[in-house]
Amino acid sequence: MRTVPVGNFRWAARSAAVVVVSYVGGLVLLFDVLRHGPVDAWLAADVTIGAVACLLLLGRHRIPLTVGFTLAGLAAIVASAGVANMVALYFVARYRALRTAVVLGVTNVLSGCVFWLLYPGNEGIVLTLTVNVAIAAAATAWGALVQSQHTLLTAYRERAERAEEERDLREERIRANERTRIAREMHDVVAHRVSLVALCAGGLEVARGRDEEEIAAAAALIRASALQALDEMRTVIGLLREDGPGPPEQPGLNRLNDLVDEARRAGQQVVLEVDPTLTVAEGAVGRDVYRIVQEGLTNARKHAPGETVRVSVNRTGQQLAVDVVNRCATASLGVPGSGNGLIGLTERTTLAGGSLTHGGTAVGEFELRARLPWP
């Protein structure tokens, strides 16, 4: 059995109610209100034409102007259409411009005057004109009010939907920026691990006369670094996914010694100097220091293998000075890189309210200098 949609049923019920009420109102006007009206064959014709006129209200939504002016013309000669024309006026005011509805209202008032001329035995022309003007004005005002309310509600709804869309876009942009920032940091971590692997592998390649224990230790370090690099790469990929896990805990100053020890185990010569008066800096400052030193060690391994790296972290007044210095070398591990590590560090320190400089010195060293505000 075919079911009728609820929306269609409600529309049909409303349309039927509008037609029936308009026709009944027209019949009441014809038989109970008018003192003089059509008789005999004209009465039957009035009742029939009025029924057809009321059926025109079925098109009140699609063609309101056509229905309105047609019923205004019929109401001039057919008494039973005298309510349907005012209903049509309401729908014109509801769906069309107010100026158009006013024109139709004037037309309906003139139509009532024409009907009075056909049957002058009814109420006086002044009373007829007054009543018609009042009804037309009420129908026009009611329709225009409903239209303005609907327009206002639609504007509020669209504004709310637009605000919700903008909020979703803003949240998505924030999430995307955060994922990109974290992925960039994890890229630095992966580069650090890969450079350790390359350094250890280079050491094994040129090793001569080492015992099996030293070779096994170097191989174990390569294996551990490679596994950590793979694990961190999976973390990066997960962060870039919508449903990926949250970011891992970021290391700070408390992990600086671990970072240097790891580099030393890989064969890199690192001299670390940390101001003993410094307390452990948690939060953004500690993470910034850790990343700066990590990037400095990674670059030294890539571009100056075998050279000693001097790392110093000292407090100077209200600033934290981080310096990573190594001698320039012509040899390189040949590890590819994006070339954006130092650019990212510059952006990081700038956002933190500090500054970062890097480059060669007059004595043939490469110096990475960062100044961060001390909390």
N, C-alpha and C positions, 0 to 999 in steps of 0.2 A: 504493500500500500504506500502510495506516494504521500510524503508529509509536506505540509506547507510551512515555510519559514515563519518564525514568530514575528519578525519585523514586517513581512508582507501582510500577515493577518492583521496586525495592529493598524497598518496604513489603510487597509480595506475597511476595517471597522470605523476608523475616524472619518474616512471619506463618506461612508454610508450615513454616518450620523450627521455630517455637515449637510448632505443633500436632503435628508429627511427633515431635519429641523428647519432648513430654509424653506422647503416646500410647505410644511405645516404652518410656518409663520406667514407665508404668502396666502394660504387658504384662510387663516384667521383674519388677515387684513381684508381679504376679499369679501367674506361673509359676515364678519362681526364688526368691523371698524368702519368700512365705507357705507355711507348712507345711500349713495347712488353709484352704480357700477354697471358692468355689462350684464345683459339679461338674455335669456333664451339661448339661441345658437352662439351668440358672442360669449355667454358665460361658459358654455362647454369648451369653446375655443380657448378662452382665457385659462381654464383649468389645465387643458392639454398642453398649451404652449408653456405655461408656467412649470409643468413637470419637466418638459424638455429643457427649459432654461436652467432649472436647478441641476439637471444632470451635467450641464456645462461646468459646474464647479469641480468636477473630477479633474479638470485640467488646470486647477488654480495654482499648482506649483510649477508646471511646465510652461504654460502660456498665460500668466496672470493678466497681462494687459489686454490680450484679445478677449479673454473671458470677461474682464471688468467692463470694457467699453461695449461689448455685445449685450451684456445684461443691463447696462445703463440705458441702451437704446430700447430693449424690450420692456423695461420697467415704465417707459413713457406711455405704453399702450396696454400692457398686461399687468393687472393688479397682483396676480399670484407670484410675479417675479419681483415684487417690491421689497422683499427681504433678501433674496439671493443677490441682488445687485449691491447691497451694503456689505454682505459677507465677502463678495468679490473685491470690494473696495478695501476691506481690511487686509486681504492677502496681497493686494498690490502695494499697500503701505508697508506690509511685512517684508516683501522681497525686492521692491524697487525703490528708486529715489523718492524722497519726500515731495519734490516738485511734481513728479509724475502723479503721485497719489492725490495731491491737491487739485491737479487738473481733472482727474477722474471724479473727485468729490464734487467739484463745481458742475461737472457734466451730470452727475446724479441729482443734484439740486435742480438743475434745469429740466431734467427728465421728470421730476415730480411736478414741476410747474406745468409741463405739457400735459401730464395726466389730469391735473386740475382743470385745464382748459377743456379737455374731453368730457369731464364729468364735474361741472362747476357746482353741482348741488351739494357737494361735500363741505367740509369746514372751509372757512375763509382763506383767501390766498395768503394773508399775512401769517396766520397760524400754520398753514401748510408749509410755507417757506421757512418759518422758524424751526419747525420740527425737523424738516429735511436737513437744514443746515446743522442743527445740533447732532443728529444721528450721523451725518457724513463726517463732521468734525471728530466725533467720538471714535468712529471706526478708523479714521486716518491716524488720530493720535495713538490709539491702542496698537495698531500695526507698527507705527514708527517706533513706539517705545519697545515693543518686543524685538524689533530688528536691532535697535541700539544695544539692548541687553545681550542679544546673541552675539553681536559684533564685539562687544566688550569682553564677554566670556571667551570667545574665540581668541581674541588678542592676548588675554591672560594665559590661556592654555598654551598658545604658541610661545609666549614669552617663557613660561615655565619649562616647556619642552626644550627650548633653545638654551635656557640656563642649565638644564640637566645635561644636554649634549656638550655644552662648553665645559661643564664640570668634569664630565667623563673624559673629554679630550685633554683637559689640564692634568687630570690624574694620570692618564695614560702617558702624557709627555713627561711628567715627573718620574713615573716608573721607568720609562725608556731612558731618560737621562741618568737615573740612578744605576740601571743595569749597565749602561755604557761606561759609567765611571768605574763601577766595580770590575767590569770586564777589562778595562784598561789597567787597573791595578793588578789583576790576576795575570794579565799579559806580561807585566814587569816581573811577576813571580816566576812565570814559566821561562822567561828569558834568563832569569838568574839560574834556574835549574839546568837549562840547556847549556849555558856557558860553563857551569861546573862539570857537566859531562864532557864537554869538549876539552876543558883543561886537563881533566884526569886522563882522557883518552890520548891527548897529546903527550902527556908525561909517560904513559906506557909505550907509546910509539918510539920514543927516543931513549927508553930505559935500557941500560946496559949493566949487567952484573948484579941486578937486584935479585934478592932471594924470593922464593915462592910466597912467603908471608906478605911481603910488601906488595907484590903483584896482586895477591888475593885481596888485600885490603883496598887497593885502588879499584879493583874490579867491583868489590862490594859497594864502594862509594858510588861508582858509576851506575850500578844497578839501582841502588836506593834513590839516587837523584833522578834517574829516568822514570822510575815508578812514581815518584812524587810529582814529576812534571806531567805525566799522563793523568794522574789523579786531579791535578790542578786544572788541566785542560778540560777534563770532564766537568769540573766545577764551572769553568767559564761558559761552556756550552749550556749547562743547566741554567745559569743566570740569564742567558739571553733568551731562554724560553719563557713563555707566559706563566707556565705552571712549574717553573724550576724552583729549586730549594732556595732558601734565604742565603745571604752572603755569609762566608765563614768569618770567624773572629779575626780581626785585623791586629797584627803585632805592633808593639810600640817600643819605647826605650828599654823596657824590661827584656826584650828579645834581641837587643843589639849584640850582646856578647855571643849569643847562639849563632847569629848571622856571621860574625867574624870567625868563630870557631869552625863553622862549616866551610867557609872559604879556605881557612888554613888547612883543614883536612884534605881539601882538594889540591893542595900544593901551592896556593896563592900566599904570597908573603904580605901580611897585613900588620900594621902597627896601629893599635887603637889607643886613643887618649880621650878619656871622658872626665870632665870636671867632677871631682869627688863631692863638691858641694851641691851637685844637682840631685834633686829628688826625682823619683820615678814620675815621668810626665805621661799621664794617661790621656786618652781621648785623641783629639785631632793632632795636637802638637807632637805627641809621641809617635803617632803613625806617620806623620810627615817626615820626621827625622829618620825613622826606619827606612822609608821608601827612598829617601835621598841617598842614604848610605848604600842601600841595596843597588840602586841604579849606578852609583859611582863604582862599586866593586865589579858589577857586571860589565860596565864599559871598559874598565881596566883589564879585566880578563880577556875581553874580545880584542882590544886594540893594543894592549901593552902586556902580553903574557910574559911572566918571569920577572917583571918589575915590582919593586916594593910599593905598596900603597899605604899612605899615611892618612888615617882617619882621626879627626879630632872633633869633639863635641864640647863646647864651652859656653858658659853664660857670660855675656858682657852687658852689664846693666840690665835693661829690660828686654834684651834680645838674646836669642839662642843662636850661636854661630856653629855651623856645620861645615867642615872642610874635608874634601876628599882629594888627595894630591898623589900623583904618580909621575914618574919620568916617561916621556914620550918614547915610543919604540917604532921601528920600521916593520917589525914582524907583526903578524896578526893570526888569530885562530881561524879566520875565515868564516866565523859564524854569522849568518845573515841576520839582519835586523830591519825594523821598520824605519829607524831614524827619528822616531817620534818620542823616544824616551825622555830626552832632555826638554823637549817642548812640553810634554805632559808635566814634568817637574816644575817648569817655569809657571805653568798655569796653576798648579797646586799651591806653590808658595805665594803667588800673587793673590789667589783667593783667600789664603790664610792671613793676608796682610803683611807678607814679607817680600823678600827679593831673592833672586838666584842669578848668578853669573857663572860662566864657564869659558874655558879657552886656554890656549898655550901661554906660557910665561917666558920671560927673557932668558931664563936659565934652562930652557928645554923641558919643562914640566907641563903637565895638563892639570888644571886646577878647577875643581867644582866647589863653588862657595855659595852657601845659602844662609840667609838671615831670617829668622822667624821670631815673631813676638812671643815673649815668655809670659805665661799667664800669672 
